[in-house]
């Protein structure tokens, strides 16, 4: 199960990189059209607004899994091994709680958008259920990752620390 989840998050991370590259191209194209030909696109802003939600929400679990985010380690560096374990468990459980609430509220938001047929007031008229649905999916996966981190801190405390030491050696 853990291997499947890791593969899923890694796949979404790669998809996020592709989406980010697409965003760069479309934003540059829009800026070129706007300032060179005075003919901005009607779709670039809307699409890129939704894609930034994809990049932020759907890649967060892999960033947490690989510990690739910016961290402040002042307190964990001062704590001993037991203190780090306790801190990792607390962070994991607080992360699960926060992400669960965000996934629940995101689900309600997406459900209401679907139920009321909400659409963007633009020429595309994109149904709002699609970008809203990214929130419960992304935060749900992040909650699972925080839970796995808390379980690792309880049963295998050296699992994450080994990866951290390898990163510091580079």
Steps between C-alpha positions, in 0.01 A plus 500: 500500500781738589674429170178574307457829688863596434457422130178703487656803669810479279278482190309807615830677567610433141157614377545816708834567331341458158213729600747759626690490169171539314415798720832667419440457127140626509580799722792598275277458195231717659752770594646494148157527340394774741802727467615432144171458314263665750284188480502317835361152525162449662589166651848526653409664830210263570691184417813603690296597805363146518833339418677677787252331733595167341871568547457603864247239613585189304877507549501576873489135610814413303680805635412387853591137421846593374549767767581749223331801657656787689526417869602682813695246704606711795292313759544153351878546485506590871282204598648158547391192306193448719405866472527482122277193495238672713523814288461296179194323641341827613570667164358199319182494706446876476560473125243219473247709692553815295503320165190298593309820575620656174403188303157492662434869437638469147264209437206708619610786276530270197169331576320834525659619176378181334156515659442864404668472160749778574704615203765763441350812346725498195480390141608150602247465779711237676303306762642594840469142624824410318738743672316458831535121479877538501489622861353189667715273282823684573437556870374142537825366360699739716308376807591142410864601467498674838347186651773286343761740640349471849495120474862502385596721796342252742619171353799587277644830627818473294320462166466875436822598677708275271368681193564836667864411572549392138366838384734688732800309365438629147 
